[in-house]
Amino acid sequence: MAGLTAARRLAEAGRQVLVLEARDRVGGRIRTIREGDQILELGAEFIHGHPPELWDLIREAGLSTYPIDGTDYCHRDGKLRKCDEQSPIFKFLNQLEKWKGPDLAFADYPPLEKLSPEKREEVINYVQSFNAADYRQIGIHSLAVQQHAEDEIQGDEVFRIREGYDRLPQFLAWKAREAGARIELSRPVERIEWRRGRVEVYARDGGELLELTAGKVIIAVPLGVLHQFGVVFDPVPHALIAAHQLSMGPVRRFTLLFRDRWWAEHDDLKLSKLSFLFAHDAMPPVWWTAHPWETRTLTGWIGGPRSASFAQCTREQVGDIACQELARIFSLPIDYLRNQLVCCATQDWQTDPYAFGAYSYVPARGLDAVLELATPVENTLYFAGEHTDVTGHWGTVHAAIRSGERAAKQALIPTRAQLHQMTARPA
Ligand SMILES: Cc1cc2nc3c(=O)[nH]c(=O)nc-3n(C[C@H](O)[C@H](O)[C@H](O)COP(=O)(O)OP(=O)(O)OC[C@H]3O[C@@H](n4cnc5c(N)ncnc54)[C@H](O)[C@@H]3O)c2cc1C
């Protein structure tokens, strides 16, 4: 979304634009698959609040959305019941904005110590799950900035795109092409050699290595790819050192497609309004339906270090473990759920060579690194992507769009040499 946003803006401003995309599709960490009439998201799924740049694009693309609602259930001590208010967690996290102390890791946040062991665990689980973060690393200052940013866009109101999230990058790619940008798929970039005002990009085209030349380059690959040196820079820009001060968080999410909406239809359950399910003693600990849309899907989510427990699992193994957990939570026979299961859809973002993780977070004392990444390098290299957002919305689709807009604006500022050419008068 970051790269396509920038490409569209630059092409609309009359610049010559070439997008080199490693995958055979656009969308990156937005990936939707379809099974008959069912839509299964493997990456981004929710619109968090009312970020204007995202909603403008959704409207322009003519997509339809719906707000999530329904009843949240909690499974604790072997019992399933409606959840108590989640507000104590949010109240606690809202206090972060008042923190005047140094930027510590959340684990060292003094008020955390004052909570009961049970509440402390709940708060830590929430922070790790939502941010895909290790609570021993994520910084208090970035959490406060994020909390403030979410409040500004009513981030607690959550929506889905009915046609599937992938329609959004597809639309954006169409707009970029319409404006004159060229988008080449299956062209992983391996190396970038640069000096002020001139860049040589080496990209793979099957067995061949293409060499392309440009005056300016926007690098919109995920933070994980920068960390793993998926693209090699010569010379190494200082911004890349800043990138190593930020963290890429892991997530394991999977969507189970069933024959029926058994949670709504099974005589012993009748949970027709089931929305989120928090199973504190299960793995995964967070589940959701697509309520109020009556799909036959249940999604499981593990964010942060605990996702490692599913690291080596195949799709089939994930599906089977998930059925066992659901059988336990809902007190149903395992064979009933195994027979209900049509398929388990999941993508391992951690080992994906064009992502190497789910989304970024900012560790303690890392906020300056974000600013550095968002600063043009010699008016020649520009970094974009959710991890470079300077408005506190890291790890979201709207952060990626914002960063693409910002990088395009920066790249449109003429260099000194161009200014000289533009203002030079014939003698
Ligand atoms: C499981 C999961 C759930 C999520 N849920 C949500 C959600 O509900 N709501 C939300 O707002 N956000 C969510 N996110 C986060 C959101 O998906 C991302 O923040 C956003 O899509 C990132 O966009 P981007 O353009 O920065 O990066 P990407 O989408 O990753 O795009 C980067 C592009 O660079 C390409 N690339 C990588 N390496 C190379 C290379 N060497 N050469 C050329 N191209 C390369 C990639 O293929 C990719 O297309 C979720 C993410 C995950 C993984």
The ligand as a Tripos MOL2 file, in Angstrom:
@<TRIPOS>MOLECULE
LIG
   53    58     1     0     0
SMALL
NO_CHARGES

@<TRIPOS>ATOM
      1 C1         -1.5500  -11.1860    9.9130 C.3       1 LIG1
      2 C2         -1.6430   -9.6960    9.7710 C.ar      1 LIG1
      3 C3         -2.8000   -9.0460   10.1710 C.ar      1 LIG1
      4 C4         -2.9080   -7.6610   10.0360 C.ar      1 LIG1
      5 N1         -4.0780   -7.0550   10.3940 N.ar      1 LIG1
      6 C5         -4.2350   -5.7310   10.1310 C.ar      1 LIG1
      7 C6         -5.5050   -5.1300   10.3010 C.ar      1 LIG1
      8 O1         -6.4750   -5.7820   10.6660 O.2       1 LIG1
      9 N2         -5.6130   -3.8080   10.0470 N.ar      1 LIG1
     10 C7         -4.5580   -3.0440    9.6200 C.ar      1 LIG1
     11 O2         -4.7190   -1.8270    9.4010 O.2       1 LIG1
     12 N3         -3.3440   -3.6180    9.4210 N.ar      1 LIG1
     13 C8         -3.1660   -4.9340    9.6610 C.ar      1 LIG1
     14 N4         -1.9730   -5.5350    9.4180 N.ar      1 LIG1
     15 C9         -0.8360   -4.6910    9.0250 C.3       1 LIG1
     16 C10        -0.9180   -4.2580    7.5660 C.3       1 LIG1
     17 O3         -1.1400   -5.3960    6.7640 O.3       1 LIG1
     18 C11         0.4200   -3.6190    7.1660 C.3       1 LIG1
     19 O4          0.7670   -2.6040    8.1020 O.3       1 LIG1
     20 C12         0.3620   -2.9610    5.7870 C.3       1 LIG1
     21 O5         -0.3390   -3.7450    4.8550 O.3       1 LIG1
     22 C13         1.8040   -2.7530    5.3370 C.3       1 LIG1
     23 O6          1.8420   -2.1410    4.0790 O.3       1 LIG1
     24 P1          3.2710   -1.7580    3.4800 P.3       1 LIG1
     25 O7          3.0480   -1.1840    2.1590 O.co2     1 LIG1
     26 O8          4.0330   -0.9650    4.4890 O.co2     1 LIG1
     27 O9          4.0580   -3.1550    3.3840 O.3       1 LIG1
     28 P2          3.7150   -4.4630    2.5200 P.3       1 LIG1
     29 O10         2.2680   -4.6270    2.3490 O.co2     1 LIG1
     30 O11         4.4530   -5.5930    3.1280 O.co2     1 LIG1
     31 O12         4.3370   -4.1040    1.1160 O.3       1 LIG1
     32 C14         5.7150   -4.2010    0.8650 C.3       1 LIG1
     33 C15         5.8910   -4.7710   -0.5230 C.3       1 LIG1
     34 O13         7.3010   -4.9260   -0.7830 O.3       1 LIG1
     35 C16         7.4620   -6.1230   -1.5090 C.3       1 LIG1
     36 N5          8.8610   -6.5590   -1.3700 N.ar      1 LIG1
     37 C17         9.4790   -7.1060   -0.3130 C.ar      1 LIG1
     38 N6         10.7800   -7.3440   -0.5940 N.ar      1 LIG1
     39 C18        10.9790   -6.9180   -1.8660 C.ar      1 LIG1
     40 C19        12.1060   -6.8780   -2.7280 C.ar      1 LIG1
     41 N7         13.2970   -7.3450   -2.3470 N.pl3     1 LIG1
     42 N8         11.9630   -6.3760   -3.9820 N.ar      1 LIG1
     43 C20        10.7580   -5.8950   -4.4180 C.ar      1 LIG1
     44 N9          9.6450   -5.9140   -3.6320 N.ar      1 LIG1
     45 C21         9.7610   -6.4100   -2.3760 C.ar      1 LIG1
     46 C22         6.4870   -7.0790   -0.8570 C.3       1 LIG1
     47 O14         6.2150   -8.1950   -1.6730 O.3       1 LIG1
     48 C23         5.2790   -6.1680   -0.6450 C.3       1 LIG1
     49 O15         4.3920   -6.2020   -1.7460 O.3       1 LIG1
     50 C24        -1.8330   -6.9050    9.5220 C.ar      1 LIG1
     51 C25        -0.6710   -7.5720    9.0980 C.ar      1 LIG1
     52 C26        -0.5830   -8.9480    9.2190 C.ar      1 LIG1
     53 C27         0.6530   -9.6420    8.7350 C.3       1 LIG1
@<TRIPOS>BOND
     1     1     2 1
     2     2     3 ar
     3     2    52 ar
     4     3     4 ar
     5     4     5 ar
     6     4    50 ar
     7     5     6 ar
     8     6     7 ar
     9     6    13 1
    10     7     8 2
    11     7     9 ar
    12     9    10 ar
    13    10    11 2
    14    10    12 ar
    15    12    13 ar
    16    13    14 ar
    17    14    15 1
    18    14    50 ar
    19    15    16 1
    20    16    17 1
    21    16    18 1
    22    18    19 1
    23    18    20 1
    24    20    21 1
    25    20    22 1
    26    22    23 1
    27    23    24 1
    28    24    25 2
    29    24    26 1
    30    24    27 1
    31    27    28 1
    32    28    29 2
    33    28    30 1
    34    28    31 1
    35    31    32 1
    36    32    33 1
    37    33    34 1
    38    33    48 1
    39    34    35 1
    40    35    36 1
    41    35    46 1
    42    36    37 ar
    43    36    45 ar
    44    37    38 ar
    45    38    39 ar
    46    39    40 ar
    47    39    45 ar
    48    40    41 1
    49    40    42 ar
    50    42    43 ar
    51    43    44 ar
    52    44    45 ar
    53    46    47 1
    54    46    48 1
    55    48    49 1
    56    50    51 ar
    57    51    52 ar
    58    52    53 1
@<TRIPOS>SUBSTRUCTURE
     1 LIG1         1 GROUP 0 **** ****
